[in-house]
Amino acid sequence: GVYVMYSDDDGRTWHRNEEGMIMILRDWNATFTCCWEPSVTEVAPGRLLMFIRNQLGRLFQLWSDNNGENWTWPQPTVLAASTAPAQIRTLPNGHLLCVWNQDSPEEIRKGYARTRLSSAISRDGGRTWEFFQNIDSIHETTRVVPGPITEVRPEEVYGYTAGQPAGEWDPAYVEPQGEKQGRWTYPSVLVMQDRVIVAYSTQGELEEHPTEARLVRTGTGVPGCSQRLKVLPLKWFYGGKEPVDNPVLSK
């Protein structure tokens, strides 16, 4: 679970939210689901919105109307997600920006979790999300329809087995995944006046080994993480158009 520590005296003392540990309550017969790695932004003075990572195929959200002292129960959003952390930010115009790993249940089951790093904009305080874009992806789809609220896991395990030398794959756990297989996750988002800086970890593209039935990292053949940084104009997140309010959406 997660909890909140807030300070109202410039960090000299800290207080915990009154509810204590926050978890996702699936039903009132005491079925809970874990949640962790939250991201928080201020939607309006005193009103906070938190997104939390979980295992149920969507980002979950909760609200505070008193600067973090009290929070609502976590509820599902309409944003399909793998088990990965998101970042939510308030833009200078008051709109909300979310950057997260958007994956469908079928993609996750096939082992494609975290293969699409997406962004979306809300112009009505988090009620409606628009302008879905892919910051990095092996998929062309930019808007994923969320599936049922339930645990989603890969149907097979791909990777190393215990005791293997570094860089060697166990053929029993290898499946060709295509030329553009990659993994982008853990975004860090900094909003500036007219641009947004997004940094995130990447495991690059994978390619087939020329003689062995295994995948290798492009250029090195040794799996591992690196970091990518993109500086994007603010209007990129609006499909290349100037950001404006939507008169149909009520704030």
C-alpha atoms as an extended CHARMM CRD file, in Angstrom:
* protein
*
       251  EXT
         1         1  GLY       CA              0.0000000000        0.0000000000        0.0000000000  PROA      1               0.0000000000
         2         2  VAL       CA              0.9080000000        3.6850000000       -0.0540000000  PROA      2               0.0000000000
         3         3  TYR       CA              0.5590000000        6.5500000000        2.3790000000  PROA      3               0.0000000000
         4         4  VAL       CA              1.1290000000       10.2970000000        2.2630000000  PROA      4               0.0000000000
         5         5  MET       CA              3.4360000000       12.5010000000        4.3130000000  PROA      5               0.0000000000
         6         6  TYR       CA              2.7590000000       16.2490000000        4.0730000000  PROA      6               0.0000000000
         7         7  SER       CA              4.3000000000       19.3350000000        5.6510000000  PROA      7               0.0000000000
         8         8  ASP       CA              2.6050000000       22.6960000000        6.2410000000  PROA      8               0.0000000000
         9         9  ASP       CA              5.6800000000       24.4180000000        7.7040000000  PROA      9               0.0000000000
        10        10  ASP       CA              8.2340000000       24.2460000000        4.8850000000  PROA      10              0.0000000000
        11        11  GLY       CA              9.4440000000       20.7650000000        5.8360000000  PROA      11              0.0000000000
        12        12  ARG       CA             10.2380000000       21.3030000000        9.5110000000  PROA      12              0.0000000000
        13        13  THR       CA              7.5980000000       18.7680000000       10.5820000000  PROA      13              0.0000000000
        14        14  TRP       CA              5.6880000000       16.1060000000        8.6840000000  PROA      14              0.0000000000
        15        15  HSD       CA              2.2340000000       14.5760000000        9.1070000000  PROA      15              0.0000000000
        16        16  ARG       CA              0.7170000000       11.3730000000        7.7850000000  PROA      16              0.0000000000
        17        17  ASN       CA             -2.6600000000       11.1420000000        6.0550000000  PROA      17              0.0000000000
        18        18  GLU       CA             -5.4350000000       10.2710000000        8.5010000000  PROA      18              0.0000000000
        19        19  GLU       CA             -6.5270000000        7.0520000000        6.7180000000  PROA      19              0.0000000000
        20        20  GLY       CA             -3.1520000000        5.4040000000        7.1790000000  PROA      20              0.0000000000
        21        21  MET       CA             -2.1640000000        2.8250000000        4.5750000000  PROA      21              0.0000000000
        22        22  ILE       CA             -4.0370000000        3.1620000000        1.2730000000  PROA      22              0.0000000000
        23        23  MET       CA             -4.8620000000       -0.0140000000       -0.6380000000  PROA      23              0.0000000000
        24        24  ILE       CA             -7.2360000000       -0.9730000000       -3.4380000000  PROA      24              0.0000000000
        25        25  LEU       CA            -10.3630000000       -2.5100000000       -1.9090000000  PROA      25              0.0000000000
        26        26  ARG       CA            -11.8610000000       -4.9030000000       -4.4480000000  PROA      26              0.0000000000
        27        27  ASP       CA            -14.8930000000       -5.8710000000       -2.3520000000  PROA      27              0.0000000000
        28        28  TRP       CA            -16.0960000000       -5.4360000000        1.2030000000  PROA      28              0.0000000000
        29        29  ASN       CA            -15.3800000000       -9.0810000000        2.0880000000  PROA      29              0.0000000000
        30        30  ALA       CA            -11.7560000000       -8.0280000000        2.6470000000  PROA      30              0.0000000000
        31        31  THR       CA            -10.2750000000       -8.6400000000       -0.7970000000  PROA      31              0.0000000000
        32        32  PHE       CA             -7.4700000000       -6.1380000000       -1.3310000000  PROA      32              0.0000000000
        33        33  THR       CA             -4.9930000000       -5.5410000000       -4.1420000000  PROA      33              0.0000000000
        34        34  CYS       CA             -1.5660000000       -4.0380000000       -3.5980000000  PROA      34              0.0000000000
        35        35  CYS       CA             -0.6720000000       -0.6180000000       -4.9900000000  PROA      35              0.0000000000
        36        36  TRP       CA              2.5690000000        1.3300000000       -4.9850000000  PROA      36              0.0000000000
        37        37  GLU       CA              4.7220000000        3.9940000000       -6.6860000000  PROA      37              0.0000000000
        38        38  PRO       CA              2.1930000000        6.8570000000       -6.6960000000  PROA      38              0.0000000000
        39        39  SER       CA              2.3380000000       10.1730000000       -8.5580000000  PROA      39              0.0000000000
        40        40  VAL       CA              0.5140000000       13.2790000000       -7.2920000000  PROA      40              0.0000000000
        41        41  THR       CA             -0.4220000000       16.6490000000       -8.7840000000  PROA      41              0.0000000000
        42        42  GLU       CA             -2.4680000000       19.6550000000       -7.6540000000  PROA      42              0.0000000000
        43        43  VAL       CA             -5.5530000000       20.0160000000       -9.8550000000  PROA      43              0.0000000000
        44        44  ALA       CA             -6.9310000000       23.0770000000       -8.0360000000  PROA      44              0.0000000000
        45        45  PRO       CA             -5.9570000000       24.8690000000       -4.8040000000  PROA      45              0.0000000000
        46        46  GLY       CA             -6.1270000000       22.2190000000       -2.0830000000  PROA      46              0.0000000000
        47        47  ARG       CA             -7.4110000000       19.5240000000       -4.4780000000  PROA      47              0.0000000000
        48        48  LEU       CA             -4.9010000000       16.7590000000       -5.2430000000  PROA      48              0.0000000000
        49        49  LEU       CA             -5.0730000000       13.8530000000       -7.6660000000  PROA      49              0.0000000000
        50        50  MET       CA             -2.9870000000       10.7050000000       -7.1610000000  PROA      50              0.0000000000
        51        51  PHE       CA             -2.3630000000        7.9300000000       -9.6860000000  PROA      51              0.0000000000
        52        52  ILE       CA             -1.1070000000        4.5910000000       -8.3650000000  PROA      52              0.0000000000
        53        53  ARG       CA              0.5070000000        1.5690000000       -9.9460000000  PROA      53              0.0000000000
        54        54  ASN       CA             -1.2960000000       -1.7480000000       -9.4990000000  PROA      54              0.0000000000
        55        55  GLN       CA             -1.8460000000       -5.1670000000      -11.0960000000  PROA      55              0.0000000000
        56        56  LEU       CA             -5.4240000000       -4.7600000000      -12.3690000000  PROA      56              0.0000000000
        57        57  GLY       CA             -4.8420000000       -3.5860000000      -15.9440000000  PROA      57              0.0000000000
        58        58  ARG       CA             -5.6280000000        0.1130000000      -15.3610000000  PROA      58              0.0000000000
        59        59  LEU       CA             -4.2590000000        3.0850000000      -13.5300000000  PROA      59              0.0000000000
        60        60  PHE       CA             -6.1830000000        3.7880000000      -10.3230000000  PROA      60              0.0000000000
        61        61  GLN       CA             -6.8300000000        7.2650000000       -8.9260000000  PROA      61              0.0000000000
        62        62  LEU       CA             -7.7720000000        8.8660000000       -5.6310000000  PROA      62              0.0000000000
        63        63  TRP       CA             -8.5160000000       12.4290000000       -4.5520000000  PROA      63              0.0000000000
        64        64  SER       CA             -7.8350000000       14.7490000000       -1.6650000000  PROA      64              0.0000000000
        65        65  ASP       CA             -9.7640000000       17.9920000000       -1.1100000000  PROA      65              0.0000000000
        66        66  ASN       CA             -7.6980000000       19.1810000000        1.8530000000  PROA      66              0.0000000000
        67        67  ASN       CA             -4.0690000000       19.2000000000        0.6750000000  PROA      67              0.0000000000
        68        68  GLY       CA             -3.4380000000       15.5180000000        1.3650000000  PROA      68              0.0000000000
        69        69  GLU       CA             -4.7960000000       15.1280000000        4.8880000000  PROA      69              0.0000000000
        70        70  ASN       CA             -7.5970000000       12.8090000000        3.7300000000  PROA      70              0.0000000000
        71        71  TRP       CA             -8.0220000000       10.7030000000        0.6000000000  PROA      71              0.0000000000
        72        72  THR       CA            -10.8240000000        8.8810000000       -1.1690000000  PROA      72              0.0000000000
        73        73  TRP       CA            -10.7560000000        5.1470000000       -1.8240000000  PROA      73              0.0000000000
        74        74  PRO       CA             -8.7870000000        4.3430000000       -5.0060000000  PROA      74              0.0000000000
        75        75  GLN       CA            -11.0070000000        3.9500000000       -8.0650000000  PROA      75              0.0000000000
        76        76  PRO       CA            -10.1690000000        2.7560000000      -11.6140000000  PROA      76              0.0000000000
        77        77  THR       CA             -9.5160000000        5.2260000000      -14.3940000000  PROA      77              0.0000000000
        78        78  VAL       CA            -10.2190000000        4.6230000000      -18.0890000000  PROA      78              0.0000000000
        79        79  LEU       CA             -6.4610000000        4.3970000000      -18.7860000000  PROA      79              0.0000000000
        80        80  ALA       CA             -5.3010000000        0.8760000000      -19.6760000000  PROA      80              0.0000000000
        81        81  ALA       CA             -1.9720000000        0.0990000000      -18.0300000000  PROA      81              0.0000000000
        82        82  SER       CA              0.5480000000       -2.5980000000      -17.2840000000  PROA      82              0.0000000000
        83        83  THR       CA              2.0290000000       -3.0420000000      -13.8160000000  PROA      83              0.0000000000
        84        84  ALA       CA              4.2310000000        0.0410000000      -14.0950000000  PROA      84              0.0000000000
        85        85  PRO       CA              4.3870000000        3.5250000000      -12.5350000000  PROA      85              0.0000000000
        86        86  ALA       CA              2.8690000000        6.6120000000      -14.1640000000  PROA      86              0.0000000000
        87        87  GLN       CA              3.6260000000       10.3150000000      -13.9020000000  PROA      87              0.0000000000
        88        88  ILE       CA              0.8470000000       12.9110000000      -13.7150000000  PROA      88              0.0000000000
        89        89  ARG       CA              1.5580000000       16.6360000000      -14.0120000000  PROA      89              0.0000000000
        90        90  THR       CA             -0.4010000000       19.8910000000      -14.1400000000  PROA      90              0.0000000000
        91        91  LEU       CA              0.4290000000       22.0050000000      -17.1890000000  PROA      91              0.0000000000
        92        92  PRO       CA              0.7440000000       25.8190000000      -17.0820000000  PROA      92              0.0000000000
        93        93  ASN       CA             -2.7190000000       26.1280000000      -18.6730000000  PROA      93              0.0000000000
        94        94  GLY       CA             -4.3170000000       24.0010000000      -15.9340000000  PROA      94              0.0000000000
        95        95  HSD       CA             -4.7160000000       20.8770000000      -18.0500000000  PROA      95              0.0000000000
        96        96  LEU       CA             -3.3770000000       17.5370000000      -16.8180000000  PROA      96              0.0000000000
        97        97  LEU       CA             -0.7010000000       15.4320000000      -18.5080000000  PROA      97              0.0000000000
        98        98  CYS       CA             -0.2700000000       11.7120000000      -17.8280000000  PROA      98              0.0000000000
        99        99  VAL       CA              2.7230000000        9.6940000000      -19.0780000000  PROA      99              0.0000000000
       100       100  TRP       CA              2.4880000000        5.9440000000      -18.4860000000  PROA      100             0.0000000000
       101       101  ASN       CA              2.8760000000        2.4450000000      -19.9110000000  PROA      101             0.0000000000
       102       102  GLN       CA             -0.3580000000        1.8850000000      -21.8170000000  PROA      102             0.0000000000
       103       103  ASP       CA             -0.8370000000       -1.8160000000      -22.6120000000  PROA      103             0.0000000000
       104       104  SER       CA             -3.8340000000       -3.9960000000      -23.4030000000  PROA      104             0.0000000000
       105       105  PRO       CA             -4.5210000000       -7.2550000000      -21.5400000000  PROA      105             0.0000000000
       106       106  GLU       CA             -3.7430000000       -9.2220000000      -24.6950000000  PROA      106             0.0000000000
       107       107  GLU       CA             -0.4050000000       -7.4610000000      -25.1450000000  PROA      107             0.0000000000
       108       108  ILE       CA              0.5290000000       -8.1770000000      -21.5390000000  PROA      108             0.0000000000
       109       109  ARG       CA             -0.4160000000      -11.8420000000      -21.8880000000  PROA      109             0.0000000000
       110       110  LYS       CA              1.8550000000      -12.1130000000      -24.9480000000  PROA      110             0.0000000000
       111       111  GLY       CA              4.8040000000      -10.6400000000      -23.0550000000  PROA      111             0.0000000000
       112       112  TYR       CA              4.5970000000       -7.1150000000      -24.4790000000  PROA      112             0.0000000000
       113       113  ALA       CA              4.2540000000       -5.2810000000      -21.1540000000  PROA      113             0.0000000000
       114       114  ARG       CA              5.8850000000       -1.8280000000      -21.0980000000  PROA      114             0.0000000000
       115       115  THR       CA              6.3450000000       -1.7880000000      -24.8720000000  PROA      115             0.0000000000
       116       116  ARG       CA              4.2830000000        1.3900000000      -25.2780000000  PROA      116             0.0000000000
       117       117  LEU       CA              5.0710000000        4.6050000000      -23.3650000000  PROA      117             0.0000000000
       118       118  SER       CA              2.0880000000        6.8930000000      -23.9150000000  PROA      118             0.0000000000
       119       119  SER       CA              0.7740000000       10.3120000000      -22.9860000000  PROA      119             0.0000000000
       120       120  ALA       CA             -2.7310000000       11.7330000000      -22.6690000000  PROA      120             0.0000000000
       121       121  ILE       CA             -4.2430000000       15.1030000000      -21.8030000000  PROA      121             0.0000000000
       122       122  SER       CA             -7.2050000000       15.9420000000      -19.5680000000  PROA      122             0.0000000000
       123       123  ARG       CA             -8.8010000000       19.3760000000      -19.9710000000  PROA      123             0.0000000000
       124       124  ASP       CA            -11.4770000000       18.8740000000      -17.3070000000  PROA      124             0.0000000000
       125       125  GLY       CA             -9.5360000000       18.0030000000      -14.1610000000  PROA      125             0.0000000000
       126       126  GLY       CA             -9.0820000000       14.2840000000      -14.7880000000  PROA      126             0.0000000000
       127       127  ARG       CA            -12.6050000000       13.2920000000      -15.8200000000  PROA      127             0.0000000000
       128       128  THR       CA            -11.9090000000       12.9150000000      -19.5530000000  PROA      128             0.0000000000
       129       129  TRP       CA             -8.6710000000       11.9820000000      -21.3220000000  PROA      129             0.0000000000
       130       130  GLU       CA             -7.8210000000       12.9940000000      -24.9000000000  PROA      130             0.0000000000
       131       131  PHE       CA             -4.9420000000       13.3180000000      -27.3990000000  PROA      131             0.0000000000
       132       132  PHE       CA             -3.4010000000        9.8950000000      -26.8510000000  PROA      132             0.0000000000
       133       133  GLN       CA              0.1800000000        9.8390000000      -28.1710000000  PROA      133             0.0000000000
       134       134  ASN       CA              3.0400000000        7.3410000000      -28.1140000000  PROA      134             0.0000000000
       135       135  ILE       CA              6.3370000000        8.7210000000      -26.8500000000  PROA      135             0.0000000000
       136       136  ASP       CA              8.0120000000        5.3850000000      -27.5980000000  PROA      136             0.0000000000
       137       137  SER       CA              6.3270000000        2.2070000000      -28.7930000000  PROA      137             0.0000000000
       138       138  ILE       CA              6.6080000000       -0.9220000000      -30.9120000000  PROA      138             0.0000000000
       139       139  HSD       CA              2.8660000000       -0.6200000000      -31.6130000000  PROA      139             0.0000000000
       140       140  GLU       CA              1.0550000000        1.7750000000      -33.9400000000  PROA      140             0.0000000000
       141       141  THR       CA             -2.0630000000        1.9790000000      -31.7540000000  PROA      141             0.0000000000
       142       142  THR       CA             -2.1070000000        5.1120000000      -29.6060000000  PROA      142             0.0000000000
       143       143  ARG       CA             -5.3880000000        4.5760000000      -27.7050000000  PROA      143             0.0000000000
       144       144  VAL       CA             -5.8900000000        1.2520000000      -25.9230000000  PROA      144             0.0000000000
       145       145  VAL       CA             -9.3830000000        0.2930000000      -24.7930000000  PROA      145             0.0000000000
       146       146  PRO       CA             -9.1080000000       -0.8990000000      -21.1690000000  PROA      146             0.0000000000
       147       147  GLY       CA            -10.1010000000       -4.4530000000      -20.3890000000  PROA      147             0.0000000000
       148       148  PRO       CA            -11.8220000000       -5.9610000000      -17.3360000000  PROA      148             0.0000000000
       149       149  ILE       CA            -10.5050000000       -4.9310000000      -13.9260000000  PROA      149             0.0000000000
       150       150  THR       CA             -8.5590000000       -8.0560000000      -13.0590000000  PROA      150             0.0000000000
       151       151  GLU       CA             -5.0040000000       -9.3190000000      -12.6720000000  PROA      151             0.0000000000
       152       152  VAL       CA             -3.1990000000       -9.7170000000      -15.9930000000  PROA      152             0.0000000000
       153       153  ARG       CA              0.0960000000      -11.5740000000      -16.3010000000  PROA      153             0.0000000000
       154       154  PRO       CA              2.2690000000      -12.8690000000      -19.1490000000  PROA      154             0.0000000000
       155       155  GLU       CA              1.2830000000      -16.3790000000      -20.1700000000  PROA      155             0.0000000000
       156       156  GLU       CA              4.9410000000      -17.4310000000      -20.3640000000  PROA      156             0.0000000000
       157       157  VAL       CA              8.1670000000      -16.3210000000      -18.6820000000  PROA      157             0.0000000000
       158       158  TYR       CA             11.0020000000      -14.9400000000      -20.7820000000  PROA      158             0.0000000000
       159       159  GLY       CA             14.4210000000      -14.2390000000      -19.3210000000  PROA      159             0.0000000000
       160       160  TYR       CA             17.1790000000      -15.7810000000      -17.2940000000  PROA      160             0.0000000000
       161       161  THR       CA             17.2530000000      -18.7590000000      -14.9890000000  PROA      161             0.0000000000
       162       162  ALA       CA             19.1460000000      -18.8250000000      -11.7220000000  PROA      162             0.0000000000
       163       163  GLY       CA             22.8450000000      -19.5620000000      -12.0100000000  PROA      163             0.0000000000
       164       164  GLN       CA             23.2040000000      -18.6030000000      -15.6580000000  PROA      164             0.0000000000
       165       165  PRO       CA             26.2630000000      -16.5950000000      -16.6980000000  PROA      165             0.0000000000
       166       166  ALA       CA             25.3980000000      -12.9690000000      -17.4740000000  PROA      166             0.0000000000
       167       167  GLY       CA             24.2710000000      -12.4380000000      -21.0530000000  PROA      167             0.0000000000
       168       168  GLU       CA             23.2690000000      -16.0660000000      -21.7370000000  PROA      168             0.0000000000
       169       169  TRP       CA             19.6450000000      -16.9990000000      -22.4400000000  PROA      169             0.0000000000
       170       170  ASP       CA             18.0230000000      -20.2720000000      -21.5240000000  PROA      170             0.0000000000
       171       171  PRO       CA             16.4970000000      -21.5620000000      -24.8070000000  PROA      171             0.0000000000
       172       172  ALA       CA             13.5310000000      -22.9330000000      -22.8450000000  PROA      172             0.0000000000
       173       173  TYR       CA             12.4460000000      -19.3660000000      -22.1100000000  PROA      173             0.0000000000
       174       174  VAL       CA             13.0840000000      -17.7220000000      -25.4650000000  PROA      174             0.0000000000
       175       175  GLU       CA             10.4180000000      -16.7040000000      -27.9820000000  PROA      175             0.0000000000
       176       176  PRO       CA             11.0690000000      -14.5300000000      -31.0620000000  PROA      176             0.0000000000
       177       177  GLN       CA              9.2910000000      -11.2150000000      -30.4750000000  PROA      177             0.0000000000
       178       178  GLY       CA              9.9580000000       -9.3510000000      -33.7210000000  PROA      178             0.0000000000
       179       179  GLU       CA             12.5180000000       -6.8680000000      -34.9400000000  PROA      179             0.0000000000
       180       180  LYS       CA             11.3070000000       -3.8660000000      -32.9200000000  PROA      180             0.0000000000
       181       181  GLN       CA             10.9580000000       -5.3950000000      -29.4800000000  PROA      181             0.0000000000
       182       182  GLY       CA             11.8240000000       -2.8350000000      -26.8150000000  PROA      182             0.0000000000
       183       183  ARG       CA             10.9420000000       -1.8010000000      -23.2950000000  PROA      183             0.0000000000
       184       184  TRP       CA             10.3950000000        1.7690000000      -22.1070000000  PROA      184             0.0000000000
       185       185  THR       CA              9.3050000000        2.5250000000      -18.5740000000  PROA      185             0.0000000000
       186       186  TYR       CA              9.7300000000        4.5970000000      -15.3830000000  PROA      186             0.0000000000
       187       187  PRO       CA              9.1250000000        8.0150000000      -16.9390000000  PROA      187             0.0000000000
       188       188  SER       CA             10.2620000000       11.2020000000      -15.2150000000  PROA      188             0.0000000000
       189       189  VAL       CA              8.3890000000       14.2900000000      -16.4380000000  PROA      189             0.0000000000
       190       190  LEU       CA              9.3990000000       17.9410000000      -16.0770000000  PROA      190             0.0000000000
       191       191  VAL       CA              6.8940000000       20.5120000000      -17.3670000000  PROA      191             0.0000000000
       192       192  MET       CA              8.2420000000       23.8630000000      -18.5630000000  PROA      192             0.0000000000
       193       193  GLN       CA              6.3770000000       26.8100000000      -20.0470000000  PROA      193             0.0000000000
       194       194  ASP       CA              6.3070000000       25.6750000000      -23.6710000000  PROA      194             0.0000000000
       195       195  ARG       CA              7.8850000000       22.2150000000      -23.5960000000  PROA      195             0.0000000000
       196       196  VAL       CA              8.0100000000       19.0010000000      -21.6070000000  PROA      196             0.0000000000
       197       197  ILE       CA             11.1220000000       16.9750000000      -20.7820000000  PROA      197             0.0000000000
       198       198  VAL       CA             10.5290000000       13.2300000000      -20.4940000000  PROA      198             0.0000000000
       199       199  ALA       CA             13.3020000000       10.9020000000      -19.3150000000  PROA      199             0.0000000000
       200       200  TYR       CA             12.7600000000        7.1490000000      -19.0840000000  PROA      200             0.0000000000
       201       201  SER       CA             14.6310000000        3.8700000000      -18.9470000000  PROA      201             0.0000000000
       202       202  THR       CA             14.9820000000        1.8060000000      -22.0920000000  PROA      202             0.0000000000
       203       203  GLN       CA             16.2230000000       -1.6410000000      -22.9800000000  PROA      203             0.0000000000
       204       204  GLY       CA             16.5440000000       -0.8400000000      -26.6470000000  PROA      204             0.0000000000
       205       205  GLU       CA             15.7250000000       -2.9530000000      -29.6560000000  PROA      205             0.0000000000
       206       206  LEU       CA             16.2780000000       -6.7070000000      -29.7450000000  PROA      206             0.0000000000
       207       207  GLU       CA             17.2980000000       -8.7380000000      -32.7580000000  PROA      207             0.0000000000
       208       208  GLU       CA             17.6840000000      -12.4190000000      -33.5320000000  PROA      208             0.0000000000
       209       209  HSD       CA             21.0770000000      -13.9970000000      -33.0210000000  PROA      209             0.0000000000
       210       210  PRO       CA             22.6070000000      -15.0300000000      -36.3650000000  PROA      210             0.0000000000
       211       211  THR       CA             23.2780000000      -18.6460000000      -35.3330000000  PROA      211             0.0000000000
       212       212  GLU       CA             21.5200000000      -19.3110000000      -32.0040000000  PROA      212             0.0000000000
       213       213  ALA       CA             17.8200000000      -19.3260000000      -31.0860000000  PROA      213             0.0000000000
       214       214  ARG       CA             17.9980000000      -16.3380000000      -28.7790000000  PROA      214             0.0000000000
       215       215  LEU       CA             17.5190000000      -12.5810000000      -28.8500000000  PROA      215             0.0000000000
       216       216  VAL       CA             20.3270000000      -10.0430000000      -28.4260000000  PROA      216             0.0000000000
       217       217  ARG       CA             20.4930000000       -6.3350000000      -27.7500000000  PROA      217             0.0000000000
       218       218  THR       CA             21.1980000000       -4.3250000000      -30.8690000000  PROA      218             0.0000000000
       219       219  GLY       CA             24.8790000000       -3.4140000000      -30.9160000000  PROA      219             0.0000000000
       220       220  THR       CA             25.9770000000       -5.1850000000      -27.7310000000  PROA      220             0.0000000000
       221       221  GLY       CA             24.2010000000       -8.5140000000      -27.3490000000  PROA      221             0.0000000000
       222       222  VAL       CA             24.1470000000       -7.9250000000      -23.5810000000  PROA      222             0.0000000000
       223       223  PRO       CA             20.7860000000       -7.0740000000      -21.9660000000  PROA      223             0.0000000000
       224       224  GLY       CA             20.7300000000       -4.0740000000      -19.6970000000  PROA      224             0.0000000000
       225       225  CYS       CA             19.1580000000       -0.6600000000      -19.1390000000  PROA      225             0.0000000000
       226       226  SER       CA             20.0330000000        2.7430000000      -20.4790000000  PROA      226             0.0000000000
       227       227  GLN       CA             18.1500000000        6.0420000000      -20.3650000000  PROA      227             0.0000000000
       228       228  ARG       CA             16.5100000000        8.0950000000      -23.0700000000  PROA      228             0.0000000000
       229       229  LEU       CA             15.5150000000       11.7620000000      -22.8270000000  PROA      229             0.0000000000
       230       230  LYS       CA             13.1160000000       13.6170000000      -25.1020000000  PROA      230             0.0000000000
       231       231  VAL       CA             12.3340000000       17.3430000000      -25.1520000000  PROA      231             0.0000000000
       232       232  LEU       CA              8.8950000000       17.7620000000      -26.7250000000  PROA      232             0.0000000000
       233       233  PRO       CA              6.9820000000       20.9570000000      -27.5540000000  PROA      233             0.0000000000
       234       234  LEU       CA              3.8810000000       21.3310000000      -25.4130000000  PROA      234             0.0000000000
       235       235  LYS       CA              1.6260000000       21.2760000000      -28.4630000000  PROA      235             0.0000000000
       236       236  TRP       CA              3.0140000000       17.8430000000      -29.4290000000  PROA      236             0.0000000000
       237       237  PHE       CA              0.9240000000       16.4040000000      -26.5980000000  PROA      237             0.0000000000
       238       238  TYR       CA             -2.1620000000       17.9600000000      -28.2560000000  PROA      238             0.0000000000
       239       239  GLY       CA             -1.5490000000       16.2820000000      -31.5930000000  PROA      239             0.0000000000
       240       240  GLY       CA              0.5790000000       19.1650000000      -32.8670000000  PROA      240             0.0000000000
       241       241  LYS       CA             -2.1410000000       21.7880000000      -32.2970000000  PROA      241             0.0000000000
       242       242  GLU       CA             -2.1920000000       24.8020000000      -30.0240000000  PROA      242             0.0000000000
       243       243  PRO       CA             -3.5200000000       23.9270000000      -26.5360000000  PROA      243             0.0000000000
       244       244  VAL       CA             -6.9490000000       25.4480000000      -25.8280000000  PROA      244             0.0000000000
       245       245  ASP       CA             -9.8240000000       24.6800000000      -23.5040000000  PROA      245             0.0000000000
       246       246  ASN       CA            -12.6650000000       22.5210000000      -24.7920000000  PROA      246             0.0000000000
       247       247  PRO       CA            -15.9140000000       24.5000000000      -24.4030000000  PROA      247             0.0000000000
       248       248  VAL       CA            -17.9220000000       21.2690000000      -24.2540000000  PROA      248             0.0000000000
       249       249  LEU       CA            -16.0840000000       19.9570000000      -21.1830000000  PROA      249             0.0000000000
       250       250  SER       CA            -17.0420000000       21.4250000000      -17.8340000000  PROA      250             0.0000000000
       251       251  LYS       CA            -14.2710000000       21.9930000000      -15.3150000000  PROA      251             0.0000000000
